[in-house]
Amino acid sequence: MSRHAIVIGAGLAGSSAADRLAERGWSISLIDRAPGPGQGASGNLAGVLRPLPSLDDNPLARLTRAGFAQTRAHCRTLAAAGLPLRWGQTGVLHLARDDRHAETQRRVVERHQPAVDELRCVDRAQASQLAGWPVANGGWWFPGGGWVDPASLCRANLAHRATAITPHYGRPVERIEHRADLWHALDAAGAVIAAAPILILANAGDARRFAPAAHLPLRAARGQVSHLPAEEDSAPAIVVCRLGYVTPTIDGRRCAGATFAVDDHDTALRSADHAENLARLDFMLPGYGRGLRAEDLDGRVGFRPLSPDRLPMIGAVADAAALAPSRPAPPLADLPRLPGLYLINGFGARGIVWSALAGELLACLIDGTPPPISDDLVSAVDPGRFLLRGRGQQRRRPANDRGARP
């Protein structure tokens, strides 16, 4: 089989998949309707890079921890290569919402015993000192966390292996077809933009327009970020989170947000959403937004692809039409798959922390090499999982008896 793949979508998901496959010797045809990379959900000025621990170390916690480590290492690699990545390892302060949450944070650190340079609890005085502003509670301190400009990460990913990636910007894909063992991406006039044995859908909620992916329960979550005027070297010089986030100063602005509204398709900035972000800012840093008016603020609206279980979708796309409704569903590993069709999608608000790990995992699945995460996590993000829910299902075979993944 030719080592050539089409990637539809040049955001965090698509650019990461393209970079990881290109490193393995694949040639990539990258297609996006926008005139350049990172102009959809990945186009915000900055986002937060940090894990999300839990007491039970559930799949979400494990994926964000693995994703955080992978993204941080990847960003260091890109920066060391002199690529156009903008990020800052300023540290992230995740303040407790209330006393009960503070106790949960303390128990998480006590139970899992992370290294102090990865995560530790700080009291209110220490948190206020870190933030450079009086705060109401202590919380988690992630010294290695920070912020990332997601569009710059997309550009850096594509510049990393530029000779192996052929971009097709400003080319909306109207439909996809599989014939003669190749996937074809066609425009509205029926012209072939690219053809290859592998096709990867990294185009957020737009993936459901294509018939083979129409069964996927992808939804769009509208997020509005507010841009606050800020002087250089003003506090906070770190990222602060508490039911929202605020970044350090970046080019005379700091980001505060973000709203989260599922199936809200309004593209216009709304003063009510800026007011909501200012309320979150006051909850994080009491009094910090005094004098700011919602109607005076600028910002950005983005639409993030979301799955029902808040986990990403990474892997081979199942052939929904091949499943007989009257029969029990097979084990996940035995689901019929569409040959050569893959998905990297559904990141929600965690595109930065998951993108590098997701790209690496997808490249391993396509190339047949060991994945960077455990088998149960590979299954947890398999797009086929949604076809098994709500149906009778045959008992799964043990993990060591599942055979090779498609």
WOWOVEN-V976131 format. One line per field, one symbol per residue. ss: DSSP state (H for helix, E for strand, - for the rest). phi: phi as a letter, one per 20 degrees, with the letter a starting at -180 (. if undefined). psi: psi as a letter, one per 30 degrees, with the letter a starting at -180 (. if undefined). A space follows every 50 residues. Layout:
# WOWOVEN-V976131
ss = ???
phi = ???
psi = ???
This chain:
# WOWOVEN-V976131
ss = ---EEEEE---HHHHHHHHHHHH---EEEEEE--------------EEE- --------HHHHHHHHHHHHHHHHHHHHHH------EE---EEEE---HH HHHHHHHHHHHH-------EEE-HHHHHHHH-------EEEE---EEE-H HHHHHHHHHH-HHHEEEEE-----EEEEE--EEEEE-----EEEEE-EEE E--HHHHHH-HHH-----EEEEEEEEEEE---------EEE---EE---E --EEEEE---EE--------HHHHHHHHHHHHHH---------HHH-EEE EEEEEE------EEEEEE-HHH------E--HHH--EEEEEEEEE----- HHHHHHHHHHHHHHHHH-------HHHHHH----HHHH----E-----HH H-----
phi = .fecceddodegfffffffffffeneecddcbfffafmddfeeffaceda ecfbfelfgffffffffgffffffffffffemefedbbeencddfffaff ffffgffgfffelfffedabeceffffffffmbfceberecdfefrccef fffgffgfffcffeddecemcfeebccdblmcedddefenfefacafdcd ecdlffgffegfdfffefcddfcdddddfbegmefeecedcalrbbeffc lmccecrcfbcfmddfeefcffffffffffffffcgnfegnedgfeeerb dccdfcdfemdfdcqfefeffeefgedfffggfdgfdffmdcccamfled fffdffffffffffffemdgfecfgffgffdfgffffeencfcffffgge cemfef
psi = kkikkkkjkhaeeeeeeeeeeefggkkkjkkkflfllhgbfgglellkjl ailleghleeeeeeeeeeeeeeeeeeeeefgglhkjlkiflkjjkkeaee eeeeeeeeeeefhlkffeklkkaeeeeeeefgkklflaakjjegaalkje eeeeeeeefeheffkjkilgikjelkkjkhgkkkkkaffgkjelklfkkk jghbffeffkefgffkhklkjkkkkkkkkkkkglkkglkkkjgalkllkj hglkkkalljjkgjgkfkkkeeeeeeeeeeeeeeikfegkfkkeffklak kljkkklegglljjakkljeffkkfflkkllefgkklkkgklkjlhfbgh eeffeeeeeeeeeeeefhlklflleeeeefgkffffffkglkkkkklleg gfakl.
